[in-house]
Amino acid sequence: MLSFPGSVRVFLAVEPADMRKGFEGLHALASEVLREDVRSGALFVFTNKRHTRLKMLYFDGTGLWLLTKRLEEGSFAWPKLEEIGAVKLALRPEALAMLTNGIDLRGAKMRPWFERG
């Protein structure tokens, strides 16, 4: 299981991405489509059409990390946005951990005592 500090910002690309993309291709998606600075220290998460693969792009201050996960069976419960034209969804690191561990976030919510500022 991956874990990230509570302060890290996480952005999910809502639309599927071509999983053949590497550092440069995902960097371009984060910059041009998601309109975020890749070097900001945020984590960018992309999936394929079938939601069976994830790629995450992260800049740690010295270089880019590219993390990949391929499910052996099943699929990730990828969130859908109700806002028309939205291309990204901001998630908390805890929600990303649940998503990557197979928990369906639809209808789930953080308890008030768990909220962090």
Phi and psi restraints in degrees (range 20) as a CNS / XPLOR table:
assign (resid 1 and name C) (resid 2 and name N)
       (resid 2 and name CA) (resid 2 and name C) 1.0 -85.7 20.0 2
assign (resid 2 and name N) (resid 2 and name CA)
       (resid 2 and name C) (resid 3 and name N) 1.0 147.0 20.0 2
assign (resid 2 and name C) (resid 3 and name N)
       (resid 3 and name CA) (resid 3 and name C) 1.0 -139.8 20.0 2
assign (resid 3 and name N) (resid 3 and name CA)
       (resid 3 and name C) (resid 4 and name N) 1.0 145.1 20.0 2
assign (resid 3 and name C) (resid 4 and name N)
       (resid 4 and name CA) (resid 4 and name C) 1.0 -128.7 20.0 2
assign (resid 4 and name N) (resid 4 and name CA)
       (resid 4 and name C) (resid 5 and name N) 1.0 156.3 20.0 2
assign (resid 4 and name C) (resid 5 and name N)
       (resid 5 and name CA) (resid 5 and name C) 1.0 -61.0 20.0 2
assign (resid 5 and name N) (resid 5 and name CA)
       (resid 5 and name C) (resid 6 and name N) 1.0 149.5 20.0 2
assign (resid 5 and name C) (resid 6 and name N)
       (resid 6 and name CA) (resid 6 and name C) 1.0 -61.0 20.0 2
assign (resid 6 and name N) (resid 6 and name CA)
       (resid 6 and name C) (resid 7 and name N) 1.0 -17.0 20.0 2
assign (resid 6 and name C) (resid 7 and name N)
       (resid 7 and name CA) (resid 7 and name C) 1.0 -86.4 20.0 2
assign (resid 7 and name N) (resid 7 and name CA)
       (resid 7 and name C) (resid 8 and name N) 1.0 -11.7 20.0 2
assign (resid 7 and name C) (resid 8 and name N)
       (resid 8 and name CA) (resid 8 and name C) 1.0 -73.1 20.0 2
assign (resid 8 and name N) (resid 8 and name CA)
       (resid 8 and name C) (resid 9 and name N) 1.0 136.3 20.0 2
assign (resid 8 and name C) (resid 9 and name N)
       (resid 9 and name CA) (resid 9 and name C) 1.0 -88.0 20.0 2
assign (resid 9 and name N) (resid 9 and name CA)
       (resid 9 and name C) (resid 10 and name N) 1.0 138.7 20.0 2
assign (resid 9 and name C) (resid 10 and name N)
       (resid 10 and name CA) (resid 10 and name C) 1.0 -122.9 20.0 2
assign (resid 10 and name N) (resid 10 and name CA)
       (resid 10 and name C) (resid 11 and name N) 1.0 128.0 20.0 2
assign (resid 10 and name C) (resid 11 and name N)
       (resid 11 and name CA) (resid 11 and name C) 1.0 -121.5 20.0 2
assign (resid 11 and name N) (resid 11 and name CA)
       (resid 11 and name C) (resid 12 and name N) 1.0 124.4 20.0 2
assign (resid 11 and name C) (resid 12 and name N)
       (resid 12 and name CA) (resid 12 and name C) 1.0 -98.5 20.0 2
assign (resid 12 and name N) (resid 12 and name CA)
       (resid 12 and name C) (resid 13 and name N) 1.0 131.5 20.0 2
assign (resid 12 and name C) (resid 13 and name N)
       (resid 13 and name CA) (resid 13 and name C) 1.0 -78.1 20.0 2
assign (resid 13 and name N) (resid 13 and name CA)
       (resid 13 and name C) (resid 14 and name N) 1.0 122.5 20.0 2
assign (resid 13 and name C) (resid 14 and name N)
       (resid 14 and name CA) (resid 14 and name C) 1.0 -69.3 20.0 2
assign (resid 14 and name N) (resid 14 and name CA)
       (resid 14 and name C) (resid 15 and name N) 1.0 -42.8 20.0 2
assign (resid 14 and name C) (resid 15 and name N)
       (resid 15 and name CA) (resid 15 and name C) 1.0 -81.7 20.0 2
assign (resid 15 and name N) (resid 15 and name CA)
       (resid 15 and name C) (resid 16 and name N) 1.0 147.6 20.0 2
assign (resid 15 and name C) (resid 16 and name N)
       (resid 16 and name CA) (resid 16 and name C) 1.0 -62.4 20.0 2
assign (resid 16 and name N) (resid 16 and name CA)
       (resid 16 and name C) (resid 17 and name N) 1.0 151.3 20.0 2
assign (resid 16 and name C) (resid 17 and name N)
       (resid 17 and name CA) (resid 17 and name C) 1.0 -118.7 20.0 2
assign (resid 17 and name N) (resid 17 and name CA)
       (resid 17 and name C) (resid 18 and name N) 1.0 158.7 20.0 2
assign (resid 17 and name C) (resid 18 and name N)
       (resid 18 and name CA) (resid 18 and name C) 1.0 -73.5 20.0 2
assign (resid 18 and name N) (resid 18 and name CA)
       (resid 18 and name C) (resid 19 and name N) 1.0 114.1 20.0 2
assign (resid 18 and name C) (resid 19 and name N)
       (resid 19 and name CA) (resid 19 and name C) 1.0 -72.9 20.0 2
assign (resid 19 and name N) (resid 19 and name CA)
       (resid 19 and name C) (resid 20 and name N) 1.0 -2.0 20.0 2
assign (resid 19 and name C) (resid 20 and name N)
       (resid 20 and name CA) (resid 20 and name C) 1.0 -78.6 20.0 2
assign (resid 20 and name N) (resid 20 and name CA)
       (resid 20 and name C) (resid 21 and name N) 1.0 -13.0 20.0 2
assign (resid 20 and name C) (resid 21 and name N)
       (resid 21 and name CA) (resid 21 and name C) 1.0 -67.6 20.0 2
assign (resid 21 and name N) (resid 21 and name CA)
       (resid 21 and name C) (resid 22 and name N) 1.0 143.4 20.0 2
assign (resid 21 and name C) (resid 22 and name N)
       (resid 22 and name CA) (resid 22 and name C) 1.0 -111.2 20.0 2
assign (resid 22 and name N) (resid 22 and name CA)
       (resid 22 and name C) (resid 23 and name N) 1.0 -148.0 20.0 2
assign (resid 22 and name C) (resid 23 and name N)
       (resid 23 and name CA) (resid 23 and name C) 1.0 -54.3 20.0 2
assign (resid 23 and name N) (resid 23 and name CA)
       (resid 23 and name C) (resid 24 and name N) 1.0 -55.3 20.0 2
assign (resid 23 and name C) (resid 24 and name N)
       (resid 24 and name CA) (resid 24 and name C) 1.0 -65.9 20.0 2
assign (resid 24 and name N) (resid 24 and name CA)
       (resid 24 and name C) (resid 25 and name N) 1.0 -42.7 20.0 2
assign (resid 24 and name C) (resid 25 and name N)
       (resid 25 and name CA) (resid 25 and name C) 1.0 -64.7 20.0 2
assign (resid 25 and name N) (resid 25 and name CA)
       (resid 25 and name C) (resid 26 and name N) 1.0 -43.0 20.0 2
assign (resid 25 and name C) (resid 26 and name N)
       (resid 26 and name CA) (resid 26 and name C) 1.0 -72.4 20.0 2
assign (resid 26 and name N) (resid 26 and name CA)
       (resid 26 and name C) (resid 27 and name N) 1.0 -33.8 20.0 2
assign (resid 26 and name C) (resid 27 and name N)
       (resid 27 and name CA) (resid 27 and name C) 1.0 -59.9 20.0 2
assign (resid 27 and name N) (resid 27 and name CA)
       (resid 27 and name C) (resid 28 and name N) 1.0 -44.2 20.0 2
assign (resid 27 and name C) (resid 28 and name N)
       (resid 28 and name CA) (resid 28 and name C) 1.0 -63.7 20.0 2
assign (resid 28 and name N) (resid 28 and name CA)
       (resid 28 and name C) (resid 29 and name N) 1.0 -41.8 20.0 2
assign (resid 28 and name C) (resid 29 and name N)
       (resid 29 and name CA) (resid 29 and name C) 1.0 -61.8 20.0 2
assign (resid 29 and name N) (resid 29 and name CA)
       (resid 29 and name C) (resid 30 and name N) 1.0 -45.3 20.0 2
assign (resid 29 and name C) (resid 30 and name N)
       (resid 30 and name CA) (resid 30 and name C) 1.0 -63.7 20.0 2
assign (resid 30 and name N) (resid 30 and name CA)
       (resid 30 and name C) (resid 31 and name N) 1.0 -39.7 20.0 2
assign (resid 30 and name C) (resid 31 and name N)
       (resid 31 and name CA) (resid 31 and name C) 1.0 -76.3 20.0 2
assign (resid 31 and name N) (resid 31 and name CA)
       (resid 31 and name C) (resid 32 and name N) 1.0 -49.1 20.0 2
assign (resid 31 and name C) (resid 32 and name N)
       (resid 32 and name CA) (resid 32 and name C) 1.0 -87.8 20.0 2
assign (resid 32 and name N) (resid 32 and name CA)
       (resid 32 and name C) (resid 33 and name N) 1.0 -39.1 20.0 2
assign (resid 32 and name C) (resid 33 and name N)
       (resid 33 and name CA) (resid 33 and name C) 1.0 -89.6 20.0 2
assign (resid 33 and name N) (resid 33 and name CA)
       (resid 33 and name C) (resid 34 and name N) 1.0 -48.8 20.0 2
assign (resid 33 and name C) (resid 34 and name N)
       (resid 34 and name CA) (resid 34 and name C) 1.0 -81.6 20.0 2
assign (resid 34 and name N) (resid 34 and name CA)
       (resid 34 and name C) (resid 35 and name N) 1.0 -15.2 20.0 2
assign (resid 34 and name C) (resid 35 and name N)
       (resid 35 and name CA) (resid 35 and name C) 1.0 57.9 20.0 2
assign (resid 35 and name N) (resid 35 and name CA)
       (resid 35 and name C) (resid 36 and name N) 1.0 46.6 20.0 2
assign (resid 35 and name C) (resid 36 and name N)
       (resid 36 and name CA) (resid 36 and name C) 1.0 -126.9 20.0 2
assign (resid 36 and name N) (resid 36 and name CA)
       (resid 36 and name C) (resid 37 and name N) 1.0 152.5 20.0 2
assign (resid 36 and name C) (resid 37 and name N)
       (resid 37 and name CA) (resid 37 and name C) 1.0 -83.0 20.0 2
assign (resid 37 and name N) (resid 37 and name CA)
       (resid 37 and name C) (resid 38 and name N) 1.0 116.9 20.0 2
assign (resid 37 and name C) (resid 38 and name N)
       (resid 38 and name CA) (resid 38 and name C) 1.0 -62.4 20.0 2
assign (resid 38 and name N) (resid 38 and name CA)
       (resid 38 and name C) (resid 39 and name N) 1.0 -31.6 20.0 2
assign (resid 38 and name C) (resid 39 and name N)
       (resid 39 and name CA) (resid 39 and name C) 1.0 -82.3 20.0 2
assign (resid 39 and name N) (resid 39 and name CA)
       (resid 39 and name C) (resid 40 and name N) 1.0 10.0 20.0 2
assign (resid 39 and name C) (resid 40 and name N)
       (resid 40 and name CA) (resid 40 and name C) 1.0 -77.7 20.0 2
assign (resid 40 and name N) (resid 40 and name CA)
       (resid 40 and name C) (resid 41 and name N) 1.0 -10.8 20.0 2
assign (resid 40 and name C) (resid 41 and name N)
       (resid 41 and name CA) (resid 41 and name C) 1.0 92.6 20.0 2
assign (resid 41 and name N) (resid 41 and name CA)
       (resid 41 and name C) (resid 42 and name N) 1.0 5.0 20.0 2
assign (resid 41 and name C) (resid 42 and name N)
       (resid 42 and name CA) (resid 42 and name C) 1.0 -80.6 20.0 2
assign (resid 42 and name N) (resid 42 and name CA)
       (resid 42 and name C) (resid 43 and name N) 1.0 161.3 20.0 2
assign (resid 42 and name C) (resid 43 and name N)
       (resid 43 and name CA) (resid 43 and name C) 1.0 -106.3 20.0 2
assign (resid 43 and name N) (resid 43 and name CA)
       (resid 43 and name C) (resid 44 and name N) 1.0 128.7 20.0 2
assign (resid 43 and name C) (resid 44 and name N)
       (resid 44 and name CA) (resid 44 and name C) 1.0 -112.1 20.0 2
assign (resid 44 and name N) (resid 44 and name CA)
       (resid 44 and name C) (resid 45 and name N) 1.0 127.2 20.0 2
assign (resid 44 and name C) (resid 45 and name N)
       (resid 45 and name CA) (resid 45 and name C) 1.0 -118.5 20.0 2
assign (resid 45 and name N) (resid 45 and name CA)
       (resid 45 and name C) (resid 46 and name N) 1.0 130.7 20.0 2
assign (resid 45 and name C) (resid 46 and name N)
       (resid 46 and name CA) (resid 46 and name C) 1.0 -127.8 20.0 2
assign (resid 46 and name N) (resid 46 and name CA)
       (resid 46 and name C) (resid 47 and name N) 1.0 152.0 20.0 2
assign (resid 46 and name C) (resid 47 and name N)
       (resid 47 and name CA) (resid 47 and name C) 1.0 -135.5 20.0 2
assign (resid 47 and name N) (resid 47 and name CA)
       (resid 47 and name C) (resid 48 and name N) 1.0 168.1 20.0 2
assign (resid 47 and name C) (resid 48 and name N)
       (resid 48 and name CA) (resid 48 and name C) 1.0 -92.3 20.0 2
assign (resid 48 and name N) (resid 48 and name CA)
       (resid 48 and name C) (resid 49 and name N) 1.0 178.7 20.0 2
assign (resid 48 and name C) (resid 49 and name N)
       (resid 49 and name CA) (resid 49 and name C) 1.0 -62.1 20.0 2
assign (resid 49 and name N) (resid 49 and name CA)
       (resid 49 and name C) (resid 50 and name N) 1.0 -36.9 20.0 2
assign (resid 49 and name C) (resid 50 and name N)
       (resid 50 and name CA) (resid 50 and name C) 1.0 -87.2 20.0 2
assign (resid 50 and name N) (resid 50 and name CA)
       (resid 50 and name C) (resid 51 and name N) 1.0 -2.8 20.0 2
assign (resid 50 and name C) (resid 51 and name N)
       (resid 51 and name CA) (resid 51 and name C) 1.0 58.5 20.0 2
assign (resid 51 and name N) (resid 51 and name CA)
       (resid 51 and name C) (resid 52 and name N) 1.0 38.2 20.0 2
assign (resid 51 and name C) (resid 52 and name N)
       (resid 52 and name CA) (resid 52 and name C) 1.0 -107.3 20.0 2
assign (resid 52 and name N) (resid 52 and name CA)
       (resid 52 and name C) (resid 53 and name N) 1.0 -6.4 20.0 2
assign (resid 52 and name C) (resid 53 and name N)
       (resid 53 and name CA) (resid 53 and name C) 1.0 -135.5 20.0 2
assign (resid 53 and name N) (resid 53 and name CA)
       (resid 53 and name C) (resid 54 and name N) 1.0 146.6 20.0 2
assign (resid 53 and name C) (resid 54 and name N)
       (resid 54 and name CA) (resid 54 and name C) 1.0 -126.8 20.0 2
assign (resid 54 and name N) (resid 54 and name CA)
       (resid 54 and name C) (resid 55 and name N) 1.0 145.3 20.0 2
assign (resid 54 and name C) (resid 55 and name N)
       (resid 55 and name CA) (resid 55 and name C) 1.0 -131.2 20.0 2
assign (resid 55 and name N) (resid 55 and name CA)
       (resid 55 and name C) (resid 56 and name N) 1.0 135.3 20.0 2
assign (resid 55 and name C) (resid 56 and name N)
       (resid 56 and name CA) (resid 56 and name C) 1.0 -122.6 20.0 2
assign (resid 56 and name N) (resid 56 and name CA)
       (resid 56 and name C) (resid 57 and name N) 1.0 135.8 20.0 2
assign (resid 56 and name C) (resid 57 and name N)
       (resid 57 and name CA) (resid 57 and name C) 1.0 -115.2 20.0 2
assign (resid 57 and name N) (resid 57 and name CA)
       (resid 57 and name C) (resid 58 and name N) 1.0 130.7 20.0 2
assign (resid 57 and name C) (resid 58 and name N)
       (resid 58 and name CA) (resid 58 and name C) 1.0 -145.6 20.0 2
assign (resid 58 and name N) (resid 58 and name CA)
       (resid 58 and name C) (resid 59 and name N) 1.0 131.4 20.0 2
assign (resid 58 and name C) (resid 59 and name N)
       (resid 59 and name CA) (resid 59 and name C) 1.0 -102.8 20.0 2
assign (resid 59 and name N) (resid 59 and name CA)
       (resid 59 and name C) (resid 60 and name N) 1.0 119.9 20.0 2
assign (resid 59 and name C) (resid 60 and name N)
       (resid 60 and name CA) (resid 60 and name C) 1.0 -97.2 20.0 2
assign (resid 60 and name N) (resid 60 and name CA)
       (resid 60 and name C) (resid 61 and name N) 1.0 8.6 20.0 2
assign (resid 60 and name C) (resid 61 and name N)
       (resid 61 and name CA) (resid 61 and name C) 1.0 105.7 20.0 2
assign (resid 61 and name N) (resid 61 and name CA)
       (resid 61 and name C) (resid 62 and name N) 1.0 -23.9 20.0 2
assign (resid 61 and name C) (resid 62 and name N)
       (resid 62 and name CA) (resid 62 and name C) 1.0 -118.0 20.0 2
assign (resid 62 and name N) (resid 62 and name CA)
       (resid 62 and name C) (resid 63 and name N) 1.0 -19.0 20.0 2
assign (resid 62 and name C) (resid 63 and name N)
       (resid 63 and name CA) (resid 63 and name C) 1.0 179.9 20.0 2
assign (resid 63 and name N) (resid 63 and name CA)
       (resid 63 and name C) (resid 64 and name N) 1.0 176.0 20.0 2
assign (resid 63 and name C) (resid 64 and name N)
       (resid 64 and name CA) (resid 64 and name C) 1.0 -92.1 20.0 2
assign (resid 64 and name N) (resid 64 and name CA)
       (resid 64 and name C) (resid 65 and name N) 1.0 137.8 20.0 2
assign (resid 64 and name C) (resid 65 and name N)
       (resid 65 and name CA) (resid 65 and name C) 1.0 -102.2 20.0 2
assign (resid 65 and name N) (resid 65 and name CA)
       (resid 65 and name C) (resid 66 and name N) 1.0 141.5 20.0 2
assign (resid 65 and name C) (resid 66 and name N)
       (resid 66 and name CA) (resid 66 and name C) 1.0 -125.7 20.0 2
assign (resid 66 and name N) (resid 66 and name CA)
       (resid 66 and name C) (resid 67 and name N) 1.0 112.2 20.0 2
assign (resid 66 and name C) (resid 67 and name N)
       (resid 67 and name CA) (resid 67 and name C) 1.0 -107.6 20.0 2
assign (resid 67 and name N) (resid 67 and name CA)
       (resid 67 and name C) (resid 68 and name N) 1.0 140.1 20.0 2
assign (resid 67 and name C) (resid 68 and name N)
       (resid 68 and name CA) (resid 68 and name C) 1.0 -132.2 20.0 2
assign (resid 68 and name N) (resid 68 and name CA)
       (resid 68 and name C) (resid 69 and name N) 1.0 140.8 20.0 2
assign (resid 68 and name C) (resid 69 and name N)
       (resid 69 and name CA) (resid 69 and name C) 1.0 -135.2 20.0 2
assign (resid 69 and name N) (resid 69 and name CA)
       (resid 69 and name C) (resid 70 and name N) 1.0 131.8 20.0 2
assign (resid 69 and name C) (resid 70 and name N)
       (resid 70 and name CA) (resid 70 and name C) 1.0 -120.1 20.0 2
assign (resid 70 and name N) (resid 70 and name CA)
       (resid 70 and name C) (resid 71 and name N) 1.0 123.5 20.0 2
assign (resid 70 and name C) (resid 71 and name N)
       (resid 71 and name CA) (resid 71 and name C) 1.0 -76.3 20.0 2
assign (resid 71 and name N) (resid 71 and name CA)
       (resid 71 and name C) (resid 72 and name N) 1.0 140.7 20.0 2
assign (resid 71 and name C) (resid 72 and name N)
       (resid 72 and name CA) (resid 72 and name C) 1.0 -75.8 20.0 2
assign (resid 72 and name N) (resid 72 and name CA)
       (resid 72 and name C) (resid 73 and name N) 1.0 -33.6 20.0 2
assign (resid 72 and name C) (resid 73 and name N)
       (resid 73 and name CA) (resid 73 and name C) 1.0 -153.5 20.0 2
assign (resid 73 and name N) (resid 73 and name CA)
       (resid 73 and name C) (resid 74 and name N) 1.0 157.9 20.0 2
assign (resid 73 and name C) (resid 74 and name N)
       (resid 74 and name CA) (resid 74 and name C) 1.0 81.3 20.0 2
assign (resid 74 and name N) (resid 74 and name CA)
       (resid 74 and name C) (resid 75 and name N) 1.0 -169.2 20.0 2
assign (resid 74 and name C) (resid 75 and name N)
       (resid 75 and name CA) (resid 75 and name C) 1.0 -148.7 20.0 2
assign (resid 75 and name N) (resid 75 and name CA)
       (resid 75 and name C) (resid 76 and name N) 1.0 161.9 20.0 2
assign (resid 75 and name C) (resid 76 and name N)
       (resid 76 and name CA) (resid 76 and name C) 1.0 -76.5 20.0 2
assign (resid 76 and name N) (resid 76 and name CA)
       (resid 76 and name C) (resid 77 and name N) 1.0 141.7 20.0 2
assign (resid 76 and name C) (resid 77 and name N)
       (resid 77 and name CA) (resid 77 and name C) 1.0 -82.6 20.0 2
assign (resid 77 and name N) (resid 77 and name CA)
       (resid 77 and name C) (resid 78 and name N) 1.0 85.8 20.0 2
assign (resid 77 and name C) (resid 78 and name N)
       (resid 78 and name CA) (resid 78 and name C) 1.0 -76.7 20.0 2
assign (resid 78 and name N) (resid 78 and name CA)
       (resid 78 and name C) (resid 79 and name N) 1.0 129.0 20.0 2
assign (resid 78 and name C) (resid 79 and name N)
       (resid 79 and name CA) (resid 79 and name C) 1.0 -67.2 20.0 2
assign (resid 79 and name N) (resid 79 and name CA)
       (resid 79 and name C) (resid 80 and name N) 1.0 149.3 20.0 2
assign (resid 79 and name C) (resid 80 and name N)
       (resid 80 and name CA) (resid 80 and name C) 1.0 -116.0 20.0 2
assign (resid 80 and name N) (resid 80 and name CA)
       (resid 80 and name C) (resid 81 and name N) 1.0 142.5 20.0 2
assign (resid 80 and name C) (resid 81 and name N)
       (resid 81 and name CA) (resid 81 and name C) 1.0 -94.7 20.0 2
assign (resid 81 and name N) (resid 81 and name CA)
       (resid 81 and name C) (resid 82 and name N) 1.0 138.9 20.0 2
assign (resid 81 and name C) (resid 82 and name N)
       (resid 82 and name CA) (resid 82 and name C) 1.0 -85.1 20.0 2
assign (resid 82 and name N) (resid 82 and name CA)
       (resid 82 and name C) (resid 83 and name N) 1.0 -17.4 20.0 2
assign (resid 82 and name C) (resid 83 and name N)
       (resid 83 and name CA) (resid 83 and name C) 1.0 -77.3 20.0 2
assign (resid 83 and name N) (resid 83 and name CA)
       (resid 83 and name C) (resid 84 and name N) 1.0 121.0 20.0 2
assign (resid 83 and name C) (resid 84 and name N)
       (resid 84 and name CA) (resid 84 and name C) 1.0 -67.5 20.0 2
assign (resid 84 and name N) (resid 84 and name CA)
       (resid 84 and name C) (resid 85 and name N) 1.0 132.0 20.0 2
assign (resid 84 and name C) (resid 85 and name N)
       (resid 85 and name CA) (resid 85 and name C) 1.0 86.5 20.0 2
assign (resid 85 and name N) (resid 85 and name CA)
       (resid 85 and name C) (resid 86 and name N) 1.0 -4.0 20.0 2
assign (resid 85 and name C) (resid 86 and name N)
       (resid 86 and name CA) (resid 86 and name C) 1.0 -71.1 20.0 2
assign (resid 86 and name N) (resid 86 and name CA)
       (resid 86 and name C) (resid 87 and name N) 1.0 138.9 20.0 2
assign (resid 86 and name C) (resid 87 and name N)
       (resid 87 and name CA) (resid 87 and name C) 1.0 -113.0 20.0 2
assign (resid 87 and name N) (resid 87 and name CA)
       (resid 87 and name C) (resid 88 and name N) 1.0 -12.6 20.0 2
assign (resid 87 and name C) (resid 88 and name N)
       (resid 88 and name CA) (resid 88 and name C) 1.0 -142.2 20.0 2
assign (resid 88 and name N) (resid 88 and name CA)
       (resid 88 and name C) (resid 89 and name N) 1.0 160.3 20.0 2
assign (resid 88 and name C) (resid 89 and name N)
       (resid 89 and name CA) (resid 89 and name C) 1.0 -132.9 20.0 2
assign (resid 89 and name N) (resid 89 and name CA)
       (resid 89 and name C) (resid 90 and name N) 1.0 128.0 20.0 2
assign (resid 89 and name C) (resid 90 and name N)
       (resid 90 and name CA) (resid 90 and name C) 1.0 -85.6 20.0 2
assign (resid 90 and name N) (resid 90 and name CA)
       (resid 90 and name C) (resid 91 and name N) 1.0 130.2 20.0 2
assign (resid 90 and name C) (resid 91 and name N)
       (resid 91 and name CA) (resid 91 and name C) 1.0 -122.9 20.0 2
assign (resid 91 and name N) (resid 91 and name CA)
       (resid 91 and name C) (resid 92 and name N) 1.0 155.6 20.0 2
assign (resid 91 and name C) (resid 92 and name N)
       (resid 92 and name CA) (resid 92 and name C) 1.0 -81.5 20.0 2
assign (resid 92 and name N) (resid 92 and name CA)
       (resid 92 and name C) (resid 93 and name N) 1.0 153.6 20.0 2
assign (resid 92 and name C) (resid 93 and name N)
       (resid 93 and name CA) (resid 93 and name C) 1.0 -56.4 20.0 2
assign (resid 93 and name N) (resid 93 and name CA)
       (resid 93 and name C) (resid 94 and name N) 1.0 -34.8 20.0 2
assign (resid 93 and name C) (resid 94 and name N)
       (resid 94 and name CA) (resid 94 and name C) 1.0 -65.0 20.0 2
assign (resid 94 and name N) (resid 94 and name CA)
       (resid 94 and name C) (resid 95 and name N) 1.0 -38.9 20.0 2
assign (resid 94 and name C) (resid 95 and name N)
       (resid 95 and name CA) (resid 95 and name C) 1.0 -67.7 20.0 2
assign (resid 95 and name N) (resid 95 and name CA)
       (resid 95 and name C) (resid 96 and name N) 1.0 -36.6 20.0 2
assign (resid 95 and name C) (resid 96 and name N)
       (resid 96 and name CA) (resid 96 and name C) 1.0 -63.7 20.0 2
assign (resid 96 and name N) (resid 96 and name CA)
       (resid 96 and name C) (resid 97 and name N) 1.0 -41.6 20.0 2
assign (resid 96 and name C) (resid 97 and name N)
       (resid 97 and name CA) (resid 97 and name C) 1.0 -60.7 20.0 2
assign (resid 97 and name N) (resid 97 and name CA)
       (resid 97 and name C) (resid 98 and name N) 1.0 -41.4 20.0 2
assign (resid 97 and name C) (resid 98 and name N)
       (resid 98 and name CA) (resid 98 and name C) 1.0 -66.4 20.0 2
assign (resid 98 and name N) (resid 98 and name CA)
       (resid 98 and name C) (resid 99 and name N) 1.0 -43.2 20.0 2
assign (resid 98 and name C) (resid 99 and name N)
       (resid 99 and name CA) (resid 99 and name C) 1.0 -59.6 20.0 2
assign (resid 99 and name N) (resid 99 and name CA)
       (resid 99 and name C) (resid 100 and name N) 1.0 -45.6 20.0 2
assign (resid 99 and name C) (resid 100 and name N)
       (resid 100 and name CA) (resid 100 and name C) 1.0 -72.4 20.0 2
assign (resid 100 and name N) (resid 100 and name CA)
       (resid 100 and name C) (resid 101 and name N) 1.0 -16.6 20.0 2
assign (resid 100 and name C) (resid 101 and name N)
       (resid 101 and name CA) (resid 101 and name C) 1.0 -98.8 20.0 2
assign (resid 101 and name N) (resid 101 and name CA)
       (resid 101 and name C) (resid 102 and name N) 1.0 10.4 20.0 2
assign (resid 101 and name C) (resid 102 and name N)
       (resid 102 and name CA) (resid 102 and name C) 1.0 92.8 20.0 2
assign (resid 102 and name N) (resid 102 and name CA)
       (resid 102 and name C) (resid 103 and name N) 1.0 11.3 20.0 2
assign (resid 102 and name C) (resid 103 and name N)
       (resid 103 and name CA) (resid 103 and name C) 1.0 -89.4 20.0 2
assign (resid 103 and name N) (resid 103 and name CA)
       (resid 103 and name C) (resid 104 and name N) 1.0 131.7 20.0 2
assign (resid 103 and name C) (resid 104 and name N)
       (resid 104 and name CA) (resid 104 and name C) 1.0 -80.7 20.0 2
assign (resid 104 and name N) (resid 104 and name CA)
       (resid 104 and name C) (resid 105 and name N) 1.0 118.4 20.0 2
assign (resid 104 and name C) (resid 105 and name N)
       (resid 105 and name CA) (resid 105 and name C) 1.0 -82.9 20.0 2
assign (resid 105 and name N) (resid 105 and name CA)
       (resid 105 and name C) (resid 106 and name N) 1.0 -9.5 20.0 2
assign (resid 105 and name C) (resid 106 and name N)
       (resid 106 and name CA) (resid 106 and name C) 1.0 -66.5 20.0 2
assign (resid 106 and name N) (resid 106 and name CA)
       (resid 106 and name C) (resid 107 and name N) 1.0 122.9 20.0 2
assign (resid 106 and name C) (resid 107 and name N)
       (resid 107 and name CA) (resid 107 and name C) 1.0 86.0 20.0 2
assign (resid 107 and name N) (resid 107 and name CA)
       (resid 107 and name C) (resid 108 and name N) 1.0 -11.8 20.0 2
assign (resid 107 and name C) (resid 108 and name N)
       (resid 108 and name CA) (resid 108 and name C) 1.0 -83.5 20.0 2
assign (resid 108 and name N) (resid 108 and name CA)
       (resid 108 and name C) (resid 109 and name N) 1.0 151.6 20.0 2
assign (resid 108 and name C) (resid 109 and name N)
       (resid 109 and name CA) (resid 109 and name C) 1.0 -149.1 20.0 2
assign (resid 109 and name N) (resid 109 and name CA)
       (resid 109 and name C) (resid 110 and name N) 1.0 154.7 20.0 2
assign (resid 109 and name C) (resid 110 and name N)
       (resid 110 and name CA) (resid 110 and name C) 1.0 -76.7 20.0 2
assign (resid 110 and name N) (resid 110 and name CA)
       (resid 110 and name C) (resid 111 and name N) 1.0 140.7 20.0 2
assign (resid 110 and name C) (resid 111 and name N)
       (resid 111 and name CA) (resid 111 and name C) 1.0 -70.3 20.0 2
assign (resid 111 and name N) (resid 111 and name CA)
       (resid 111 and name C) (resid 112 and name N) 1.0 149.5 20.0 2
assign (resid 111 and name C) (resid 112 and name N)
       (resid 112 and name CA) (resid 112 and name C) 1.0 -56.6 20.0 2
assign (resid 112 and name N) (resid 112 and name CA)
       (resid 112 and name C) (resid 113 and name N) 1.0 -36.4 20.0 2
assign (resid 112 and name C) (resid 113 and name N)
       (resid 113 and name CA) (resid 113 and name C) 1.0 -71.4 20.0 2
assign (resid 113 and name N) (resid 113 and name CA)
       (resid 113 and name C) (resid 114 and name N) 1.0 -16.0 20.0 2
assign (resid 113 and name C) (resid 114 and name N)
       (resid 114 and name CA) (resid 114 and name C) 1.0 -90.9 20.0 2
assign (resid 114 and name N) (resid 114 and name CA)
       (resid 114 and name C) (resid 115 and name N) 1.0 -14.8 20.0 2
assign (resid 114 and name C) (resid 115 and name N)
       (resid 115 and name CA) (resid 115 and name C) 1.0 -60.2 20.0 2
assign (resid 115 and name N) (resid 115 and name CA)
       (resid 115 and name C) (resid 116 and name N) 1.0 137.3 20.0 2
assign (resid 115 and name C) (resid 116 and name N)
       (resid 116 and name CA) (resid 116 and name C) 1.0 -113.4 20.0 2
assign (resid 116 and name N) (resid 116 and name CA)
       (resid 116 and name C) (resid 117 and name N) 1.0 147.5 20.0 2
